[in-house]
Amino acid sequence: MNLGTYDNSRVLITGGLGFIGSNIAHKLVPLGARVTIVDSLAPLYGGHLANVAEIRDSITVHVGDCRDEALMRPLVREANVIFHLAAQVSYIDSANMPLDDLDINCRATLQLLELCRRERPDARVVFASSRLVLGKLLQHPVHEEHPTAPLSLYGIHKLAGEHYHRMYASLHGLRTAVVRLSNPYGERQQLKHSKYSLPGWFMRLAFEGKPITIFGDGQQLRDYIYATDVADAFLAVGRADIALGELFHCGFGQAVPFRQMAEAIVRVLKRGSIQFVPWPPNYERVETGDLSFDVSKLCRQTGWKPLISLEEGIERMWRYFEPRLSQYLSSQSG
Amino acid sequence: MNLGTYDNSRVLITGGLGFIGSNIAHKLVPLGARVTIVDSLAPLYGGHLANVAEIRDSITVHVGDCRDEALMRPLVREANVIFHLAAQVSYIDSANMPLDDLDINCRATLQLLELCRRERPDARVVFASSRLVLGKLLQHPVHEEHPTAPLSLYGIHKLAGEHYHRMYASLHGLRTAVVRLSNPYGERQQLKHSKYSLPGWFMRLAFEGKPITIFGDGQQLRDYIYATDVADAFLAVGRADIALGELFHCGFGQAVPFRQMAEAIVRVLKRGSIQFVPWPPNYERVETGDLSFDVSKLCRQTGWKPLISLEEGIERMWRYFEPRLSQYLSSQSG
């Protein structure tokens, strides 16, 4: 099912200094791909030059904004594959910066597809979306046909991004695909705040000997998928012979209680503790309910499968971060 | 079910010089409402001062862009009810001006809701959406739970607008509602081009003695809903005691073949002719398939019901336009 190869292929990664983007870059370099990264190193998010330290001399990095059409045009023109990861990634922040979220998550995405249509209509474009497009979850495991009724601006704009990719495939014949992620975590994720991807934040708290706070009894289910599995999924979708505009759910395909993730961190790090506190008022307005993804479509159509269990993922993550903590905990992101 | 009254109520209509907005204004003035209109008179669309000629002295008109926050803030602050009709309204144009469509249909809508949240959180906000959020139609009649997979940027951005209204209700408690229209037509619609709402264009062709062109056999089904019925629906939703963030399908609730609309025009005007031609290539990429709306939710929750059959609607429409054709066919929209 994997027809293409990345050897000598020109790959553009927007948001490539961030969590997922940098893990994709690390997979691509040994395969012989010529990797170009655009990343704004926006202080709120996870972009960090430390994320590409080991491959820095093998890739091209443009520190710039993917909304900058003049910057993007020549990069798109040269790309065989584009992984579009650059985004405002916090559903919490999206409520406080609605027009910025629109600008980054819709406008930049639409402009990128327009550039592809005009400059590089044969490029494969793979877009990173999120479980948060779904809203309240009605069934388990969640497959790609589940209704979409997002509860946040972040989710609304990611959903529009999905529709753009589907529509540019059907109307303009672009070779787009969407990878909708469950709960990604792991090496190279940001450790700065608790606004998204909590395993990183919890690992930091445990390291610093501070208690990890869990709302309710921590029995809400999540589908944690490790960084390298996510990167493999993007690579698989990027080279697979799939229909234009396909959407794939990407997760481990297994629901684990939220508290189990926190407990694994405390166990692996051998420090920290867990505190259970009541849910804050009104939290149900944004809580989606239990999640696990049906990932059979992605496995079947691309040959991908997830490899790293939660326990092993937390161990790998700590092995990555332990010797690098000072870099990731400093306020500098460059 | 109609709890409110419009007597002395302050009503803001964005796009109020356009087709639907002006028909709403005509309903409101005799009820004692204090109507304020914002309309940019953008040349592509249907805004026209002729649309409010009969009530011009009873309303306040601001010729301006609803994207202009400084213009909108004091108007929102004073409004009891806001009907948000201003939009880029052509799915065809949306493919050629993607970022403008985003700006008008998403950014302006989001900014309006933000203004409401800050300035007037108790206002009722009613948003006009479109059947084109649905994409390929899978069942008949189409109810509000039908999946949404729009085939155009116009549809994608209108769908984001719907989600904004639902989300601002659930997250911020705003008193929003969405009216999703099937195939509105009738008095005060634009006659300038064929990019949306074809009854107007067909009436013009027939009047000018030119043949009306129909793709295929004209048996595709549409759900035509007359201007005054649409206006009544907005008024009903604006004053009904409904849950926050509700979505309503608004149509006549009856599927009629596309050709029947054209034939009614030729019959009522007693001129013109119909020509059948093959579908243009690739047209199926944007053709949604047969449509009729299940309007039972709107009827049940607001007491509204549609009154004007297609035949009667075409007659009324011609009665309106015949003495005013020179105004509507001139290139001036002001």
Interface residues (C-beta under 8 A of the other chain):
Chain A: A95 P98 L99 L102 C106 R107 L110 Q111 E114 E145 P147 T148 A149 P150 L151 S152 L153 I156 H157 L159 A160 H163 Y164 R166 M167 S170 L171 R285 V286
Chain B: A95 P98 L99 L102 C106 R107 L110 Q111 E114 E145 P147 T148 A149 P150 L151 S152 L153 I156 H157 L159 A160 H163 Y164 R166 M167 S170 L171 R285 V286
